[in-house]
């Protein structure tokens, strides 16, 4: 099959690689649509963010495959011990899978697993025509959700995790810093959750318009005095919860916008050694949270991915509005990385998607 191979930072190309073979408890999925995340683009380019050192060590050993955890496809092959009914199912997959063997997993605390497998990070992902995943991570895609929407649902699941971590209460004033994909998704989740006043910041008029259409009550130009606008809108108190989704020197802004005793949720991935306003956070007793990744277990009958897909299916969250660039064929992966890595240059609203095949015609 064809897949993206990384030979060095900034040196990725689509090459022939062996077809994946499922082991016990695994399936192989024919990838219908995949999109790169901004974090993957940063890591592939060599940015010193989380996982950089791990990827650097892998590259010292030789060419490697990296990235591809936001995707949708059709189960093509099921491995030993997997229900054959999965074959032919339209699915996506949770990117994080606990090991199932450690002390935390044995105590039914997979969220505390010290060495989970992460699709595309600890092993090959969906930047390929086929991807192998544990069957336990499969999530069925509802009939009314298309492949492009399903491929874009992982960031929405991340937004759901963020709001669960923050415990947004009825009427809370929420500020979302950044009106990119994650920012707009956080606005939509806030609007359909417990939040009262929903505020958002953005640099470009197009993204600020997206935030307004997503349900933000107040949209602030990032070039203006954001803290002053937030304080004015909240009678001088500040936001109860701030979701930092910009990652461009806005940590201190978040600290100035949150109320005393409030909460900041760090959604964006910061570079190693990024400055942090720790004294201000301590002085104001601000809680700093990092949302989890993976399935999440908030209700017995549904995880974060299932809930995210239902939100899309019902039309409560519009992920399609964030898809502005769609490319055809697996060979377009390097172009998709370039567009996603520099959205401003290409005028992209969100990640560039790659359509590998049309599952409606397969």
C-alpha positions as CSV (number, residue, x, y, z in Angstrom):
1,X,0.0,0.0,0.0
2,X,1.0,3.7,-0.1
3,X,1.7,5.6,3.0
4,X,3.5,8.7,4.3
5,X,7.0,8.0,5.3
6,X,9.1,10.5,7.3
7,X,12.9,10.5,6.6
8,X,13.7,13.6,8.5
9,X,12.1,16.6,10.0
10,X,10.4,18.4,7.1
11,X,11.1,15.5,4.7
12,X,7.9,13.4,4.3
13,X,6.8,11.6,1.1
14,X,4.3,9.0,0.1
15,X,6.0,5.7,-0.5
16,X,5.2,1.9,-0.8
17,X,5.1,0.1,2.5
18,X,3.9,-3.4,3.5
19,X,0.2,-3.9,4.0
20,X,-0.8,-4.1,7.6
21,X,-1.9,-7.5,9.0
22,X,-4.2,-7.6,12.0
23,X,-3.2,-9.5,15.0
24,X,-5.5,-10.9,17.7
25,X,-8.1,-8.3,18.7
26,X,-7.2,-6.0,15.8
27,X,-8.7,-4.9,12.5
28,X,-7.5,-3.3,9.4
29,X,-9.4,-0.3,8.1
30,X,-9.5,1.0,4.5
31,X,-9.0,4.7,5.0
32,X,-11.7,6.8,3.3
33,X,-10.8,10.3,4.6
34,X,-8.0,11.6,6.8
35,X,-6.9,15.0,8.0
36,X,-3.6,16.1,9.7
37,X,-3.8,17.9,13.0
38,X,-1.8,21.1,13.6
39,X,0.2,19.2,16.3
40,X,1.2,16.5,13.8
41,X,2.3,19.2,11.3
42,X,4.4,20.9,13.9
43,X,6.0,17.6,14.9
44,X,6.7,16.5,11.3
45,X,8.3,19.9,10.7
46,X,10.6,19.5,13.8
47,X,8.9,21.9,16.2
48,X,10.0,21.4,19.9
49,X,6.6,20.5,21.2
50,X,5.5,17.4,23.1
51,X,6.7,14.1,21.5
52,X,9.5,15.9,19.6
53,X,12.3,14.0,21.4
54,X,10.6,10.7,20.9
55,X,10.2,11.3,17.2
56,X,13.8,12.5,16.9
57,X,15.0,9.3,18.4
58,X,12.9,7.3,16.0
59,X,14.4,9.2,13.1
60,X,17.9,8.5,14.3
61,X,17.1,4.8,13.8
62,X,15.8,5.4,10.3
63,X,12.7,6.4,8.3
64,X,9.5,6.1,10.2
65,X,5.8,6.5,9.9
66,X,4.2,9.1,12.0
67,X,0.7,10.8,12.2
68,X,-2.8,10.2,11.1
69,X,-5.2,9.9,14.0
70,X,-8.1,11.9,12.6
71,X,-9.7,9.7,10.0
72,X,-12.7,7.6,8.9
73,X,-12.9,4.4,6.9
74,X,-14.4,1.0,6.4
75,X,-13.3,-2.1,8.2
76,X,-11.7,-4.4,5.6
77,X,-10.1,-7.2,7.6
78,X,-10.8,-8.5,11.1
79,X,-8.2,-10.3,13.1
80,X,-8.5,-13.4,15.4
81,X,-11.0,-12.9,18.2
82,X,-12.8,-10.0,16.6
83,X,-16.5,-10.1,15.9
84,X,-16.8,-10.7,12.2
85,X,-19.8,-8.3,12.1
86,X,-17.3,-5.4,12.1
87,X,-16.3,-6.2,8.6
88,X,-17.7,-3.6,6.2
89,X,-18.6,-1.2,9.0
90,X,-18.0,2.5,8.6
91,X,-15.9,3.6,11.5
92,X,-13.5,6.0,13.1
93,X,-11.3,5.0,16.0
94,X,-10.3,6.5,19.3
95,X,-6.7,7.5,19.1
96,X,-5.6,6.4,22.6
97,X,-5.8,2.9,23.8
98,X,-4.7,1.8,27.3
99,X,-2.3,-1.1,27.5
100,X,-4.7,-3.3,29.5
101,X,-1.9,-4.8,31.6
102,X,-0.5,-2.2,34.0
103,X,-1.6,-1.7,37.6
104,X,-3.9,1.2,36.6
105,X,-5.6,-0.8,33.9
106,X,-6.1,-3.8,36.3
107,X,-7.9,-1.4,38.6
108,X,-10.2,-0.2,35.8
109,X,-8.5,3.2,35.5
110,X,-7.3,3.2,31.9
111,X,-7.1,7.0,32.1
112,X,-4.1,6.6,34.4
113,X,-2.3,4.1,32.1
114,X,1.4,5.2,32.0
115,X,2.0,3.7,28.5
116,X,-1.0,3.9,26.3
117,X,-0.8,3.3,22.6
118,X,-1.5,6.4,20.6
119,X,-2.5,6.0,17.0
120,X,0.0,7.7,14.7
121,X,2.3,8.6,17.6
122,X,3.4,5.3,19.1
123,X,2.7,3.4,15.9
124,X,1.7,3.9,12.3
125,X,-1.5,5.9,11.8
126,X,-4.0,6.6,9.0
127,X,-1.6,8.6,6.8
128,X,-2.0,5.6,4.6
129,X,-4.4,3.6,2.4
130,X,-4.9,1.2,5.3
131,X,-4.5,1.4,9.1
132,X,-4.4,-1.3,11.8
133,X,-6.1,-0.5,15.1
134,X,-7.3,-2.4,18.2
135,X,-10.9,-3.4,17.7
136,X,-11.7,-2.0,21.2
137,X,-11.0,1.5,19.8
138,X,-13.6,1.3,17.0
139,X,-16.5,3.7,16.9
140,X,-19.3,3.2,14.4
141,X,-20.2,6.2,12.3
142,X,-24.0,7.0,12.1
143,X,-25.5,6.7,8.6
144,X,-26.2,10.4,8.4
145,X,-22.6,11.4,9.1
146,X,-20.3,11.4,6.1
147,X,-16.6,10.4,5.9
148,X,-15.4,14.0,6.0
149,X,-17.4,14.8,9.1
150,X,-16.4,11.6,10.8
151,X,-12.7,12.3,10.1
152,X,-13.1,15.7,11.8
153,X,-14.8,14.4,14.9
154,X,-11.7,13.7,17.0
155,X,-11.1,17.4,17.8
156,X,-14.8,17.7,18.8
157,X,-14.3,14.8,21.2
158,X,-11.3,16.7,22.6
159,X,-13.5,19.7,23.1
160,X,-16.0,17.5,25.0
161,X,-13.1,16.3,27.2
162,X,-12.1,19.9,27.9
163,X,-15.6,20.9,29.1
164,X,-15.9,17.8,31.2
165,X,-12.5,18.5,32.8
166,X,-13.6,22.1,33.6
167,X,-17.0,21.1,34.9
168,X,-18.7,24.1,33.3
169,X,-21.7,24.9,35.5
170,X,-25.0,26.4,34.6
171,X,-24.6,30.1,33.7
172,X,-20.7,30.1,33.7
173,X,-19.1,32.8,31.7
174,X,-16.8,31.0,29.2
175,X,-14.0,32.6,27.2
176,X,-12.5,30.8,24.2
177,X,-9.1,32.2,23.2
178,X,-8.5,31.4,19.5
179,X,-11.1,30.9,16.8
180,X,-9.4,28.1,14.9
181,X,-10.9,24.6,14.7
182,X,-10.5,23.9,18.4
183,X,-11.8,27.3,19.4
184,X,-14.9,27.1,17.3
185,X,-15.6,23.6,18.5
186,X,-15.3,24.7,22.1
187,X,-17.7,27.6,21.4
188,X,-20.3,25.1,20.0
189,X,-19.9,22.7,22.9
190,X,-20.3,25.6,25.4
191,X,-23.3,26.9,23.6
192,X,-25.0,23.4,23.7
193,X,-23.9,22.8,27.3
194,X,-24.3,24.7,30.6
195,X,-22.5,27.9,29.7
196,X,-24.1,31.3,30.1
197,X,-22.1,34.1,28.4
198,X,-19.9,32.7,25.7
199,X,-17.0,34.9,24.5
200,X,-14.4,34.2,21.9
201,X,-11.4,35.9,20.4
202,X,-9.9,35.6,16.9
203,X,-7.5,37.3,14.6
204,X,-9.1,36.9,11.2
205,X,-12.6,38.3,10.3
206,X,-13.5,34.9,8.7
207,X,-12.8,33.0,11.9
208,X,-14.5,35.6,14.1
209,X,-17.5,35.2,11.9
210,X,-17.3,31.4,12.4
211,X,-17.2,31.9,16.1
212,X,-20.3,34.1,16.0
213,X,-22.2,31.7,13.9
214,X,-21.1,28.9,16.3
215,X,-23.0,30.7,19.1
216,X,-20.6,33.1,20.8
217,X,-22.4,36.0,22.4
218,X,-19.3,38.3,22.2
219,X,-16.6,38.0,19.6
220,X,-13.5,40.1,20.3
221,X,-10.8,41.0,17.8
222,X,-7.5,39.5,19.1
223,X,-5.8,42.8,18.2
224,X,-8.0,44.7,20.7
225,X,-7.7,44.8,24.5
226,X,-9.3,41.4,25.1
227,X,-8.9,41.5,28.9
228,X,-10.7,44.8,29.1
229,X,-13.5,43.6,26.9
230,X,-13.9,40.4,29.0
231,X,-14.0,42.4,32.3
232,X,-16.5,44.8,30.9
233,X,-18.8,41.9,29.7
234,X,-18.6,40.2,33.1
235,X,-19.1,43.2,35.4
236,X,-15.4,43.3,36.3
237,X,-15.3,39.7,37.5
238,X,-13.6,37.9,34.6
239,X,-14.5,34.6,32.9
240,X,-15.3,31.6,35.1
241,X,-13.6,29.2,32.6
242,X,-11.1,30.1,29.9
243,X,-10.2,27.6,27.1
244,X,-6.8,28.5,25.7
245,X,-6.9,27.3,22.1
246,X,-4.5,29.7,20.3
247,X,-1.1,28.7,21.6
248,X,0.6,31.8,20.5
249,X,1.7,33.6,23.6
250,X,-1.8,33.8,25.0
251,X,-1.3,31.9,28.3
252,X,-0.7,35.2,30.1
253,X,-3.8,36.7,28.4
254,X,-5.8,33.7,29.7
255,X,-4.5,34.4,33.3
256,X,-5.6,38.1,33.0
257,X,-9.1,37.2,31.7
258,X,-10.0,34.4,34.2
259,X,-11.7,35.4,37.5
260,X,-10.2,34.8,40.9
261,X,-10.7,31.1,41.7
262,X,-11.6,30.4,38.1
263,X,-10.2,27.7,35.7
264,X,-8.0,27.7,32.7
265,X,-8.0,24.7,30.3
266,X,-4.9,24.5,28.2
267,X,-6.1,23.0,24.9
268,X,-3.3,24.1,22.6
269,X,0.1,22.4,22.6
270,X,2.8,24.7,23.8
271,X,6.5,24.5,23.0
272,X,8.8,23.1,25.6
273,X,10.0,25.9,27.9
274,X,7.1,28.2,27.0
275,X,6.7,31.0,29.6
276,X,3.9,30.6,32.1
277,X,2.4,33.3,34.5
278,X,2.7,31.0,37.5
279,X,2.9,33.9,40.0
280,X,-0.4,35.4,38.7
281,X,-2.1,32.0,38.7
282,X,-1.0,31.4,42.3
283,X,-2.0,34.8,43.5
284,X,-5.5,34.4,42.0
285,X,-5.9,30.7,43.0
286,X,-6.6,29.8,39.4
287,X,-6.9,26.1,38.5
288,X,-4.9,25.0,35.4
289,X,-6.2,21.9,33.6
290,X,-5.1,19.8,30.7
291,X,-7.9,17.8,29.0
292,X,-7.4,14.1,28.5
293,X,-7.4,12.3,25.2
294,X,-9.1,9.1,24.2
295,X,-12.6,7.6,24.6
296,X,-13.6,9.0,28.0
297,X,-16.2,7.3,30.1
298,X,-18.8,9.9,31.2
299,X,-21.8,7.7,30.8
300,X,-22.3,3.9,30.8
301,X,-23.7,3.8,27.3
302,X,-21.6,6.4,25.5
303,X,-18.0,7.8,25.3
304,X,-16.8,11.1,24.1
305,X,-16.5,9.9,20.4
306,X,-20.0,8.5,20.3
307,X,-21.4,11.7,21.9
308,X,-19.5,13.8,19.4
309,X,-20.9,11.9,16.5
310,X,-24.4,12.3,17.8
311,X,-23.9,16.0,18.1
312,X,-22.9,16.1,14.4
313,X,-25.7,13.8,13.4
314,X,-28.3,16.0,15.1
315,X,-26.8,19.1,13.6
316,X,-25.9,20.6,17.1
317,X,-22.3,20.9,16.0
318,X,-21.3,21.8,12.5
319,X,-17.8,20.4,11.8
320,X,-18.4,20.7,8.0
321,X,-18.2,24.5,8.3
322,X,-14.5,24.1,9.3
323,X,-13.6,22.1,6.2
324,X,-12.4,24.4,3.5
325,X,-9.8,22.4,1.6
326,X,-10.4,18.8,0.3
327,X,-7.7,17.0,-1.7
328,X,-8.1,13.8,-3.7
329,X,-5.9,10.7,-3.3
330,X,-3.3,9.5,-0.9
331,X,-0.5,11.2,-2.9
332,X,-1.9,14.6,-1.7
333,X,-0.9,14.0,1.9
334,X,2.2,16.3,1.7
335,X,0.1,19.1,0.3
336,X,-2.4,18.6,3.0
337,X,0.4,18.9,5.6
338,X,1.6,22.1,4.0
339,X,-1.9,23.7,4.0
340,X,-2.7,22.6,7.6
341,X,0.7,23.8,8.8
342,X,0.2,27.3,7.4
343,X,-3.6,27.8,7.2
344,X,-3.2,31.6,7.1
345,X,-1.1,31.4,3.9
346,X,-3.6,29.1,2.2
347,X,-6.8,30.7,3.5
348,X,-7.8,27.4,5.2
349,X,-10.3,27.4,8.0
350,X,-9.3,24.0,9.4
351,X,-7.1,21.0,8.4
352,X,-7.0,20.1,4.8
353,X,-8.7,16.7,4.3
354,X,-7.5,14.0,1.9
355,X,-10.2,11.8,0.4
356,X,-8.7,8.4,-0.3
357,X,-11.9,6.7,-1.6
358,X,-15.6,7.3,-1.7
359,X,-17.2,4.9,0.8
360,X,-20.6,5.6,-0.8
361,X,-19.4,4.1,-4.0
362,X,-17.2,1.3,-2.6
